[in-house]
Amino acid sequence: QVQLVESGGGLVQPGGSLRLSCAASGRISSIYAMGWYRQAPGKQRELVATITSGGTTNYADSVKGRFTISRDNAKNTWYLQMNILKPEDTALYYCNARTVPTFYWGQGTQVTVSS
């Protein structure tokens, strides 16, 4: 089992920045990749960014150049730095830990971009 706790969401104006954190506990050694997803009202959950245990990153086209995923292995935590936020980034953001055969999810943290 892996437990995930997100933090760092909030209300920010367009053009602003936020950093989301996801702290993992439990069977950390079983995680081969971590990621962030988001779900806006009335829309399907979508991939935002992933990072593998080897450090390879992947981003949705909509966030490339604005968002950065990173990790701190010593703290069992990964982050999503979000810059130049847009109203369309408003969503519930979920962190995700991938093991074989299970994906684990956090409870979600709300990000609202509005003036």
C-alpha positions in Angstrom: 0.0 0.0 0.0 1.0 3.6 -0.7 -0.5 6.6 0.9 -0.4 10.0 -0.8 -1.1 13.4 0.7 -1.3 16.5 -1.5 -0.9 20.1 -0.4 -0.3 23.5 -2.0 -3.5 24.3 -3.9 -5.3 27.6 -3.6 -6.6 30.7 -5.4 -4.2 32.6 -7.6 -4.5 35.3 -10.2 -3.8 34.7 -13.9 -0.1 34.8 -14.5 0.7 33.7 -10.9 2.4 30.6 -9.6 1.7 27.8 -7.2 3.7 24.7 -6.1 1.9 21.5 -5.3 3.4 18.8 -3.1 2.7 15.1 -2.8 4.1 13.3 0.2 4.2 9.5 -0.1 4.3 6.9 2.6 4.1 3.1 2.8 5.7 0.9 0.2 7.8 3.7 -1.4 10.2 1.2 -3.0 7.5 -0.2 -5.2 6.9 3.1 -7.0 8.3 3.3 -10.5 6.8 6.6 -11.6 4.9 9.5 -10.1 2.6 12.0 -11.7 0.0 14.7 -11.5 -3.4 14.7 -13.1 -6.3 17.2 -13.0 -10.0 17.2 -13.4 -12.0 20.3 -14.2 -15.8 20.4 -13.6 -17.6 18.5 -16.3 -14.4 17.1 -17.8 -12.5 13.9 -17.7 -9.4 13.6 -15.6 -6.3 14.3 -17.7 -2.6 13.8 -17.3 -0.6 16.9 -16.5 2.9 15.5 -15.9 4.8 12.4 -14.9 8.3 11.6 -13.7 9.9 8.1 -13.6 12.2 6.7 -11.0 15.0 7.4 -13.5 14.1 11.0 -13.8 12.4 11.0 -17.2 9.6 13.6 -17.4 6.6 13.9 -19.6 4.1 16.8 -19.9 0.8 17.6 -21.4 1.1 19.9 -24.3 -1.1 22.5 -22.5 1.4 22.9 -19.7 4.8 22.5 -21.4 7.1 25.4 -20.6 4.9 26.5 -17.7 4.8 23.5 -15.3 7.7 21.5 -13.9 7.5 18.2 -12.1 10.3 17.3 -9.7 11.0 15.0 -6.8 12.9 14.8 -3.6 13.7 11.2 -2.9 15.0 11.9 0.6 11.6 13.3 1.6 9.5 10.8 -0.5 7.9 13.9 -2.0 7.2 15.1 -5.5 6.2 18.5 -6.7 4.5 20.4 -9.4 5.7 23.9 -9.9 3.1 25.8 -11.9 4.0 29.1 -13.4 2.1 31.5 -15.7 -1.2 30.0 -14.6 -4.2 30.5 -16.7 -8.0 30.3 -15.9 -8.1 27.1 -17.9 -5.7 25.5 -15.4 -8.5 25.6 -12.8 -9.1 22.1 -11.6 -8.8 19.5 -8.8 -5.3 18.3 -9.0 -4.4 14.7 -8.0 -1.0 13.2 -7.4 -0.5 9.6 -8.6 2.0 6.9 -7.7 2.5 4.0 -10.1 3.3 0.5 -8.9 2.8 -2.9 -10.4 -0.1 -3.6 -10.6 -1.8 -0.6 -8.8 -2.0 3.1 -9.3 -2.5 5.1 -6.1 -4.2 8.4 -5.9 -4.2 11.3 -3.4 -7.3 13.0 -2.3 -6.9 16.0 -4.6 -6.1 19.7 -4.0 -8.1 22.5 -5.6 -6.3 25.0 -7.9 -8.4 28.0 -8.9 -7.0 30.6 -11.3 -9.2 33.7 -11.3 -8.9 37.5 -11.0 
